[in-house]
Amino acid sequence: MVRRVAVLLFGLIQIVIGARIVLLLLNAREVNGIVSGILNVSQVFVAPFEGILKTNSLTASGSVLDIAAVVAFVAWTVIEVIVIAAVSVFRRQSA
């Protein structure tokens, strides 16, 4: 049960960050309520990873590749794998 909850929570985080990456690449209008909401929510999960690399984003013709968001996506996935592995270790019963 704990594993399922962890997968769900990390999956939601990954969906929000993935949506951020796509919206910024498509140059979505930030004044739209849905776009603004997704960008604001995802900022919470991306913020710890900003500044890790020298460049946080690349811009071309209005589109933005948010490199910090890509790093955050990968990092949250690694954290998910670690949490799931830890849950699996503590779940096993000794013989």
C-alpha positions in Angstrom: 0.0 0.0 0.0 2.8 2.4 0.9 4.5 1.6 -2.5 1.3 2.5 -4.3 0.9 5.8 -2.5 4.6 6.7 -3.3 4.2 5.8 -7.0 1.0 7.9 -7.1 2.6 11.0 -5.4 5.8 10.9 -7.5 3.7 10.2 -10.6 1.7 13.4 -10.0 4.9 15.4 -9.4 6.3 14.0 -12.7 3.1 14.8 -14.6 3.1 18.4 -13.4 6.8 18.9 -14.2 6.3 17.3 -17.6 3.4 19.6 -18.3 5.6 22.5 -17.4 8.3 21.5 -19.8 5.7 21.0 -22.7 3.9 24.3 -22.0 7.1 26.3 -22.0 8.3 24.6 -25.2 5.0 25.4 -26.9 5.2 29.0 -25.7 1.8 28.8 -23.9 0.2 32.0 -22.7 1.0 32.4 -19.0 -2.0 34.6 -18.5 -4.2 31.6 -19.0 -5.4 30.3 -15.6 -4.6 26.6 -16.3 -1.2 27.4 -17.6 -0.5 29.8 -14.8 -1.6 27.2 -12.2 0.5 24.4 -13.7 3.6 26.7 -13.8 3.0 27.9 -10.2 2.5 24.4 -8.8 5.5 22.9 -10.7 7.7 25.8 -9.5 7.6 24.3 -6.0 9.1 21.0 -7.3 11.6 22.6 -9.7 12.9 25.4 -7.4 15.3 23.1 -5.4 17.1 22.2 -8.6 17.5 25.7 -10.1 21.1 26.8 -10.2 22.6 23.3 -10.3 23.7 23.9 -13.9 25.1 27.2 -15.2 22.1 27.7 -17.5 18.6 27.2 -16.2 16.8 27.6 -19.5 17.4 28.0 -23.3 15.2 30.4 -25.3 14.5 30.4 -29.0 11.6 32.2 -30.8 9.6 32.5 -27.6 9.9 28.8 -26.7 11.7 28.0 -23.5 13.5 24.7 -22.7 13.5 24.8 -19.0 16.7 22.8 -18.2 16.1 23.1 -14.5 12.7 21.4 -15.0 14.4 18.6 -16.9 16.9 18.1 -14.1 14.1 18.2 -11.6 12.2 15.6 -13.5 15.2 13.3 -13.6 16.0 14.0 -9.9 12.4 13.3 -8.7 12.5 10.0 -10.7 15.7 9.0 -9.0 14.2 9.9 -5.6 11.1 7.8 -6.5 13.3 4.8 -7.3 15.2 5.2 -4.0 11.9 5.5 -2.0 10.4 2.5 -3.7 13.6 0.4 -3.1 13.6 1.5 0.6 10.0 0.5 1.0 10.7 -2.9 -0.6 13.6 -3.5 1.7 11.6 -2.8 4.8 8.7 -4.8 3.5 10.6 -8.0 3.1 10.3 -10.5 6.0 13.4 -12.4 7.2 13.4 -16.1 6.6 
